[in-house]
Amino acid sequence: MLPLSRLATALAFSTAGLLSIAAHAEEPRYNQISLSTQVSHEVAHDLMQVTLYTEAQQKDPAALAAEITRTLNAGLTQARDVKGVTVSQGSRNSYPVYSEKGEAINAWRERAEIRLESADFAALSKLTGDMLKTLKMGGMSFSIADATRKKEEDALIKDAVAAFKERAQLTTEALGGKSYKLVSLNLNSGGFVPPPMRMEAMKASAFSSDSATPEVEAGTSQVTMNADGVIEVQL
């Protein structure tokens, strides 16, 4: 066992060491600068979405629902027979139609949607034309598939880091610094923003089964990658 004097000395040195480590850990950092960069890549849309709907009005709500269901089921069966097309039901709703004075319900109106999606634009365009014999066009849009978007984002990571390093070096030189340390760096995707679709440019009549399958212009979107971080300039 250590004598009391030596034990007290050892404890004093230990306490001083701990205080020194704590002081060093809490030492404030100076010359820290937040930077951000963004890189992007224009990517062609590779998915096409079409929304078709059926709508009718009757006084008998039960008869109306049966009519909508028959039309909807026929459309779903027709769409499911086409390979490469993903089929799903969209919204379905009904609402009363009131008299002019709003005192009584004159009839009921119901609407139901079918949503189609495919990477085969020609097949989906032809299917849309065939289905417009019994359904109506609700909308059409284009997007980037998840796998394509992830591939593009992964490719942009190196570009985003390179752009951040270039800006960090430029900032360091502007401040008269010798070098910099990277304190933190966050990479995140900005996703993509598809351009607005102009429905007048692609009217339902263009999908008439009496005409050839229309050419569709899918367009592009910007896939972006952001690099946000903090550097400490060494002066």
C-alpha positions in Angstrom: 0.0 0.0 0.0 1.3 3.5 -0.9 2.1 6.0 1.9 -0.4 8.7 2.3 2.0 11.4 1.0 2.7 9.4 -2.3 -1.0 8.6 -2.7 -2.0 12.3 -2.3 0.7 13.2 -4.9 -0.6 10.6 -7.4 -4.2 11.7 -7.0 -3.1 15.3 -7.5 -1.4 14.4 -10.8 -4.4 12.4 -11.9 -6.8 15.2 -11.2 -4.6 17.7 -13.0 -4.4 15.4 -16.0 -8.2 15.0 -16.1 -8.7 18.7 -15.9 -6.2 19.2 -18.7 -8.1 16.7 -21.0 -11.4 18.3 -20.2 -10.1 21.8 -20.9 -8.6 20.6 -24.2 -11.9 18.9 -25.2 -13.9 22.1 -24.4 -11.4 24.3 -26.2 -13.3 26.5 -28.7 -12.6 26.2 -32.4 -12.0 29.3 -34.4 -12.0 30.2 -38.1 -14.8 27.7 -38.8 -16.8 28.3 -42.0 -20.0 26.7 -43.3 -20.0 25.9 -47.0 -22.5 24.3 -49.3 -22.3 23.1 -52.9 -24.8 21.4 -55.2 -24.3 19.4 -58.4 -27.0 18.2 -60.7 -27.5 16.0 -63.7 -30.3 16.0 -66.2 -31.9 12.6 -66.4 -34.5 11.4 -69.0 -37.8 10.2 -67.6 -38.2 6.5 -67.9 -41.6 5.9 -66.3 -45.0 7.0 -67.8 -48.1 7.3 -65.7 -51.6 7.6 -67.0 -54.8 8.1 -65.0 -58.1 7.1 -66.5 -61.6 7.5 -65.0 -65.2 6.6 -65.3 -67.9 9.0 -64.2 -71.7 8.8 -64.2 -74.9 10.2 -62.6 -78.1 8.4 -61.6 -81.0 8.9 -59.2 -80.5 5.5 -57.7 -77.2 5.4 -55.8 -77.1 1.6 -55.7 -77.6 1.3 -59.5 -75.0 4.0 -60.0 -72.4 2.2 -57.9 -73.1 -1.1 -59.8 -72.6 0.7 -63.1 -69.3 2.3 -62.0 -68.1 -1.0 -60.7 -68.8 -2.9 -64.0 -67.0 -0.3 -66.0 -64.1 -0.1 -63.6 -63.7 -3.9 -63.4 -63.8 -4.2 -67.2 -61.0 -1.6 -67.4 -58.9 -3.3 -64.8 -59.2 -6.6 -66.6 -58.2 -5.1 -69.9 -55.2 -3.3 -68.4 -53.9 -6.4 -66.5 -53.7 -8.3 -69.8 -50.9 -6.0 -71.0 -47.4 -7.1 -69.9 -45.1 -4.5 -68.4 -47.9 -2.2 -67.2 -48.5 -1.8 -63.5 -52.2 -1.4 -62.7 -53.8 0.0 -59.6 -57.1 1.6 -58.5 -57.1 5.3 -57.8 -59.6 7.3 -55.9 -63.3 6.6 -55.9 -66.0 8.9 -54.6 -69.6 9.8 -54.9 -71.5 12.9 -53.9 -75.1 14.1 -54.1 -76.4 16.5 -56.7 -78.9 18.9 -55.2 -81.8 20.8 -56.7 -81.3 24.5 -57.7 -82.5 25.7 -54.3 -80.4 23.0 -52.5 -83.4 21.7 -50.7 -83.4 18.1 -52.1 -81.1 15.5 -53.6 -82.0 15.1 -57.3 -79.3 12.5 -58.1 -76.0 11.0 -57.2 -72.7 11.3 -59.1 -69.8 8.9 -58.8 -66.3 8.8 -60.2 -63.6 6.1 -60.0 -60.0 6.1 -61.3 -57.6 3.5 -62.8 -53.9 4.3 -62.6 -51.4 2.8 -65.1 -47.6 3.0 -65.0 -45.0 1.5 -67.4 -41.5 2.0 -68.7 -42.8 0.8 -72.1 -44.2 4.1 -73.4 -45.4 2.6 -76.7 -47.3 -0.2 -74.9 -48.9 2.1 -72.4 -49.9 4.6 -75.1 -51.6 1.9 -77.1 -53.4 0.6 -74.1 -54.5 4.1 -73.2 -56.0 4.5 -76.7 -57.9 1.2 -76.4 -59.2 2.0 -72.9 -60.5 5.5 -74.0 -63.4 3.7 -75.7 -65.0 3.3 -72.3 -63.0 5.6 -70.0 -61.9 9.2 -70.0 -58.4 10.7 -69.7 -57.7 12.1 -66.2 -54.0 12.9 -66.5 -50.6 11.9 -67.8 -47.2 12.4 -66.3 -43.6 11.1 -66.4 -41.0 10.4 -63.7 -37.7 8.8 -63.0 -37.7 5.2 -61.7 -36.3 4.7 -58.1 -33.5 2.5 -59.4 -32.5 5.1 -62.0 -32.6 7.9 -59.5 -30.4 6.0 -57.0 -27.9 5.2 -59.6 -27.7 8.9 -60.7 -27.4 10.0 -57.0 -24.5 7.6 -56.4 -22.7 8.9 -59.5 -23.1 12.5 -58.2 -21.5 11.8 -54.8 -18.0 12.1 -56.1 -18.9 15.3 -58.0 -20.5 16.8 -54.9 -17.4 16.1 -52.7 -15.0 17.4 -55.4 -17.1 20.6 -55.7 -17.1 21.0 -51.9 -13.3 20.5 -51.7 -12.8 23.0 -54.5 -14.9 25.6 -52.7 -13.2 24.9 -49.4 -9.8 25.4 -51.0 -10.9 28.6 -52.7 -12.3 29.9 -49.3 -9.1 29.1 -47.5 -7.0 31.0 -50.0 -9.3 34.0 -49.9 -8.8 34.2 -46.1 -5.1 33.9 -46.5 -5.0 30.5 -44.8 -2.4 27.8 -45.3 -4.7 24.8 -45.2 -8.1 23.7 -43.8 -9.5 20.9 -41.7 -12.8 19.2 -42.5 -15.0 19.4 -39.4 -18.2 17.9 -40.8 -19.7 17.0 -44.1 -23.3 16.0 -45.0 -24.4 14.6 -48.3 -28.1 14.6 -49.3 -30.1 14.3 -52.4 -32.3 17.1 -53.6 -34.4 14.5 -55.4 -35.9 15.7 -58.7 -38.5 18.2 -59.8 -40.4 17.1 -62.9 -41.6 19.9 -65.2 -45.3 20.7 -65.2 -47.3 18.7 -67.8 -49.2 20.6 -70.3 -52.3 18.5 -70.9 -53.4 20.5 -73.9 -50.3 19.2 -75.6 -51.5 15.7 -75.3 -55.3 15.5 -75.7 -57.3 12.4 -75.3 -58.1 12.5 -79.0 -54.4 11.9 -79.8 -54.9 8.4 -78.4 -57.8 7.5 -80.6 -57.7 3.9 -81.6 -58.4 4.9 -85.2 -55.0 6.6 -85.4 -51.4 5.4 -85.0 -49.9 5.2 -81.5 -48.8 8.7 -80.7 -45.2 9.6 -80.0 -44.7 10.9 -76.5 -42.1 13.3 -75.3 -41.2 12.2 -71.7 -38.8 15.1 -71.0 -36.2 15.2 -68.3 -35.7 16.2 -64.6 -32.7 17.4 -62.6 -31.3 15.0 -60.1 -29.3 16.9 -57.5 -26.8 16.1 -54.7 -26.0 18.6 -52.0 -22.8 18.8 -50.0 -23.1 20.9 -46.8 -20.2 21.0 -44.3 -18.0 23.0 -42.0 -14.2 23.6 -42.4 -11.7 25.1 -40.1 -9.2 27.3 -41.8 -5.6 27.1 -40.5 -4.2 30.7 -40.6 
